[in-house]
Amino acid sequence: MHVVAFDFDGTLSDSEMTVLLGDREGVAGEMAEITERAMNDEISYAESLRKRAGLLEGLDEGLAEDAYGEVSLRPDAADVIERLRERGHHVAVLTGGFERGVERALEREGVEVDEIVANRLPVSGGRLTGTVEGPLIEGTKDEQLERLADERDVPLDRTVAVGDGANDLPMLEVAGLAIGYEPKPAVEPACDLVVGSMAELSDLLEDEGLLVPDVRNER
């Protein structure tokens, strides 16, 4: 068994949750700018997340739920997850994004992961408070990957991390196999391998022996 940890926004999904939420509050442009600065390691992820959450203060809970409903997985992402779990690997999503958006995207595709480690946007009186809480604000993804491996008695050299942005660097640097999904320039040096689609990722995981060849499709 391997522990396979995926980032979400920019990796399993091409949706940016904070931008979708920002659309409802009229601050999507500001959101995108802050996100880009964080992904390029220009400001800390914790600082960027708090800034983005602050812009959402007062957003109606129903509108937030509508935004989460727009979050979707990339083509073939559900298939990769299903095949990894069928082989007995422990599949986790480690994201500084928001748990509800991840859940909605997985539900739509009818696929499950073994664990979601994500943040949350608290609600009071039916509106977002403008704060954020969760394990991946100050906490880092290497800590979570190491925890997952330790709890399952899996050595770190049998872990896989897949990500694209600066907040993925800690887990990419400690994983046995670090895979960049269209990684940002500051992130690519930490990647052992790079892919540009979920179909490429599937092929790579087959080559690495984590998946048996998929006889259902000929690429």
C-alpha positions, -999 to 999 in steps of 0.1 A, spaced: 0 0 0 10 36 -7 -3 68 7 -13 91 -21 -20 127 -13 -36 151 -38 -38 189 -37 -73 200 -48 -75 235 -64 -53 235 -94 -46 197 -92 -77 175 -89 -98 204 -99 -93 234 -122 -118 253 -101 -106 280 -76 -130 279 -47 -122 313 -34 -127 329 -68 -161 311 -72 -171 324 -38 -157 359 -46 -180 360 -77 -209 360 -53 -195 389 -33 -181 409 -63 -145 404 -52 -133 377 -76 -106 398 -92 -91 406 -58 -93 370 -49 -75 358 -80 -47 383 -75 -41 372 -39 -43 335 -49 -17 340 -77 7 357 -53 5 329 -28 9 301 -55 40 319 -67 53 320 -31 52 358 -30 32 359 2 26 332 28 -4 309 22 -18 316 57 -17 354 50 -33 349 16 -61 327 30 -70 351 57 -71 380 33 -94 361 9 -117 349 37 -119 385 50 -132 396 16 -161 372 20 -174 386 52 -212 388 51 -217 365 21 -250 346 24 -246 310 33 -269 299 5 -248 318 -21 -217 301 -7 -233 267 -11 -241 276 -47 -205 284 -53 -194 251 -38 -218 234 -61 -198 247 -91 -166 231 -80 -157 201 -103 -131 175 -108 -108 175 -138 -116 150 -166 -104 115 -156 -96 125 -120 -124 104 -106 -111 74 -125 -76 78 -111 -89 80 -76 -111 50 -80 -83 29 -95 -59 39 -68 -84 28 -41 -92 -4 -59 -55 -13 -57 -56 -7 -19 -38 26 -17 -49 52 9 -60 83 -10 -62 116 7 -70 152 -4 -48 178 14 -60 213 6 -59 247 19 -93 251 2 -126 244 17 -140 210 28 -175 216 15 -163 223 -21 -142 192 -21 -172 171 -8 -195 185 -34 -172 178 -63 -166 142 -52 -203 137 -47 -211 148 -82 -187 122 -97 -198 95 -73 -163 89 -60 -148 88 -25 -114 94 -10 -102 79 23 -96 113 40 -101 150 33 -79 174 52 -92 209 45 -102 243 59 -136 257 66 -153 291 64 -174 296 96 -210 308 94 -229 329 119 -265 340 114 -266 326 79 -236 345 67 -198 339 64 -179 355 92 -149 365 72 -127 341 92 -112 308 83 -104 277 104 -88 244 99 -56 223 99 -40 238 68 -38 275 76 -6 276 97 -2 238 95 16 224 65 9 195 41 42 176 50 29 173 86 -4 158 74 13 135 49 37 123 76 7 117 99 -12 97 73 19 75 66 27 70 103 -9 60 112 -8 33 85 28 22 92 38 33 57 73 45 52 77 79 36 94 64 6 60 48 -2 41 80 -3 31 100 -33 23 137 -34 6 155 -63 4 193 -64 9 225 -82 14 255 -59 38 268 -33 17 255 -4 23 220 -18 61 223 -16 63 209 19 46 176 10 63 174 -24 97 177 -7 91 149 18 71 124 -4 88 94 -19 74 104 -53 67 141 -60 45 148 -90 38 182 -103 5 189 -120 13 218 -143 34 232 -114 42 268 -109 78 278 -117 87 280 -80 74 245 -75 87 225 -104 123 220 -91 108 201 -62 90 176 -85 104 143 -95 80 141 -124 55 165 -141 22 159 -158 -3 181 -177 -35 159 -175 -51 132 -154 -46 108 -183 -9 115 -182 -10 110 -144 -27 77 -149 0 65 -173 27 77 -150 12 58 -120 10 27 -142 47 31 -151 55 35 -114 36 2 -106 9 19 -85 -18 11 -111 -22 -19 -134 -27 -9 -170 -63 2 -177 -76 -22 -203 -109 -3 -205 -93 25 -225 -66 28 -251 -49 61 -251 
